[in-house]
Amino acid sequence: MNRRLFKMDKVIDYYSRFDEWGRLEREPIEFQVNWHFIKKRKN
């Protein structure tokens, strides 16, 4: 399995497990900040 896909699966699992998707609808700027750091860590 592609390493990047594995990491994305873990992120998706986390967001699904703790209802983060609903929270992101309420606070979309937080997602953008988190996504910035997620992308930064993969380099």
N, C-alpha and C positions, 0 to 999 in steps of 0.2 A: 504494500500500500504506500502511496506517495506520502511522504512525511508531512507535507503541508496539509493534505487532506485529513490526515490523522489529527493534526492540531485543530483544524476547523471543526472536525467532529466533536472534539472535546469542548470547544467553545459552544457549539450548538447544544450539546448535552447539558452543559452548565445552565445556559439560558433557558432551556426547556424545563429543567428540574426545579428551578427556583422562580419560575414565572417572570423571568427577566424580560421576556418579550413584551408583556403588558406594561412593565415599568418603562421600557424604552419608548413606548408610545406617549407616555406622560412626560418623559425627560429625554428627548432625542439628543440634546447637546452632550449629555453624559456618554451616550454611545459613541459619539464622534471622538470624544477625548479618549475613551477606552480603546477604540479601534486604532487610534494613532499610536498608542503604546504597544498594542498587540502587534501591529505591523513593524514597529521599530525593533521589537525583541527578536523577530524572526531573522533579522540580518546579522 
